[in-house]
């Protein structure tokens, strides 16, 4: 029996067919009719069924007793959790409670999290989208009106120029390599902007080796060059945008000569980059290198170039955000501590939402997951739904300490993760092939995961667990994801035009808001209908040591809980060969990698793609976040994972 579903890994959201025999998934087949993946899958997707049967699956609820866990029944676990939540609320108020979710959860589960936390009197709700592309979503919302990709990956072959900033597609989103190859055959020119010469950079017609953290200066200098030479789209800027005068004034101080000195990119390459992006149509795309490296201002500066050249709202042009998880887009849409599911956090929207949900909505802004676990605050109880924060957040020692200080930590997960080990209660939940619900890809494409097999032992779908907790706390909610989907459409304007039958048919276009492959052809979704330039200033980066950059490799996935079977990669810090020679470090030598936040022992190896002055570690490493420091973007509170100053010491 073949059951259709969506791959549990990256944000491409490839279609899979699960071959089920004897109640077990025995193999994965690519789904030829899927509208985006079109019968293609990567190595992780082809072996995705193995994630269901790794050693250590959780099958019964666990309760902490002293330094160990004991198995308990569901009623005992849920009732005790509810009583402890009530105690925290009575003693400290609703704002002492938080719910934070990973991005494997379905839209329906995410929606219930958002509803439950407001019922408890708190806006402390967030997702792992905070630590990857919250700057992208926020900047896109400001600039064009919707915090998501404005065009489809299907449009890549229609572009004459494709700009890829801070993203290694071959490692992070392998199936999209098919679109790059097709585009190259059609004559598309590819520009890659990255401090590392990656496998994706090898496909580039122009490689821009920008120094990490200097993107704002680079893009502002390019903007100034285009304006001074009249190479920008004056008609588009005049008719469809606002804020150009202030933007032009801001970038007028950014020179090519200074850009070369600061960014490390030769002047002639900057000019070539500037002139290539004036070609129509051009797609502006980016990954974590931009968002985790420069925060929201780096994204704003990048998007300003898209507006300046008029490369939005036409076929083969617009913004693409390379999202890293199967429902990170949907999680980011719905779980925000400063925004309600129906709009900005204000009295009007709170009143409307309260009428729909049947209870009063709190108006006090909540805390992001990074602020909750990395700063001093009043949160005393936290529910973590498929979110391994003790592994994925920076300054790991600080996160572990903060979790240990909590009065109540409840973890819903399928495996005993680093975070689950610190919990008071661990509730076993079904995985992606053992439950059903919808997810949103990086393409704004909403698709349904169908249940293929039963979860092991007493594990339950996270939706059921959240609904049971809500009901025992006094909030009656549906447990049928289809019913929740229809309710969600009434609340979330972006999703209001979705049709469940189209979402369940993987061959159909079910993109939000209205099925557009290319957004903004006629209007922008901002409040005034115009696109907005957001001028930003470059903040000088002064570093004395090496700069540690983190990133993905194709055989690992995020915290590596689900990809341990693929290989046993050593903890390695990659360095420039000249840097290794000057430090007297040999290939494969054990070294101490040290920052202000911590130190670890790893092996050193050379990477020919690294510029001098940089180090690289895989972000799935269990050690790396002991060293990565918790420097947060002032506005969006994303950690600068790619900006930690480190030193290498010989052992």
LINRA-V925313 format. One line per field, one symbol per residue. ss: DSSP state (2 for helix, 1 for strand, 0 for the rest). phi: phi as a letter, one per 40 degrees, with the letter a starting at -180 (. if undefined). burial: b if it has 24 or more other C-alpha atoms within 12 Angstrom, else e. Layout:
BEGIN
ss: ???
phi: ???
burial: ???
END
This chain:
BEGIN
ss: 011111000000001111111001111111000000000000222202222220001000011110011110022222222222222222220222111110000022222222222220000011122220022222222220000000002222220011111000222202222222222220001111100100002220011100000022222222222222000002222222110222222220000222222220002222222222000001111102222222222222222222220000000001111000000222222200001100110022222222222000000000002222220000001111100022220002222222222001111110100002220011111000000011110000111110000000000102222222222220000000222222222220222000022222000000100000000000000000001100000000000001111110000000000000000000011110222222200000011111000011111111000100011111000002222000010000001000011111110
phi: .bbcabdcccccgccbbccbbfgbcbabbccccccbcfgbacccccbdccccbccgdcbbdbbcbgcbbbcbcccccccccccccccccccbgcccbabbbcbcccdcccccdcccccccgbbcaabcddcbbcdccccccccbhbcadcabcccdccccbbcbbgabdcccbdccdcccccccccgccbbbbacbcccccccccabbcccdgbddcdccccdcdcccbgccccccdccbbbgcdcccccccccbccccccccgcddcccccddcccccbcbcbbabcdccccbgccccdcccdcccdcgcagbdgahcbbccbbcbccccccbbbcbbcdbidcacccccccccccgacccbcdcbcccccbbbcabcbbbbbbfbcccbcccfdcccccccccccabbbbabbccdcdccccbbbcbccdcbabibbbcccgccbccccbacccfbcbcddcccccccccchbcbcbcccccdccdccccddccccbdcccccccccbcccbgccbcgcbaccccbgbcbcbcbbcbdbbbbbcbcbbacbccbbfcgdcbcccabcccbbcbcdccccccgbcdgccbbcbbcciaabacbbcbcccccgbbbbcccdccdccbccccbddccgccccbbccbbbbcc
burial: ebbbbbbbbbbbbbbbbbbeeeebbbbbbbbeebbbbbbbbbbbbbbbbbbbbeeebbbbbbbbeeeeeeeeebeebbebbbebbbebbeeeebbbbbbbbbbbbbbbbbbbbbbbbbbbbbbbbbbbbbbbbbbbbbbbbbbbbbbbbbbbbbbbbbbbbbbbbbbbbbbbbbbbbbbbeebbeeebbbbbbbbbbbebbebbbbbbbbbbbbbbbbbbbbbbbbbeeebbbeebbeebbbbbeebbebbbebbbeebbebbbbebebbbbbbbbbbbbbbbbbbbbbbbbbbbbbbbbbbbbbbbbbbbbbbbbbbbbbbbbbbbbbbbbbbbbbbbbbbbebeeeebebbbeebeeebbbeebbbbbbbbbeeebbbbbbbbbbbbbbbbbbbbbbbebbbebbbbbbbbbbbbbbbbbbbbbbbbbbbbbbbbbbbbbbbbbbbbbbbbbbbebbbbbbbbbbbbbeebeeebbbebbebbbbbbebbebbebbbbebbbbbbbbbbbbebbbbbbbeebbeeeebbbbbbbbbeeeeeeebbbbbbbbbbbbbbbbbbbeeeeeebbbbbbbebbeeeebebebebbbbbebbbbbbbbbbbebbbbbbbbbbbbbbbbbbbbbbbbbeebbbbbbbbbbbbbbee
END
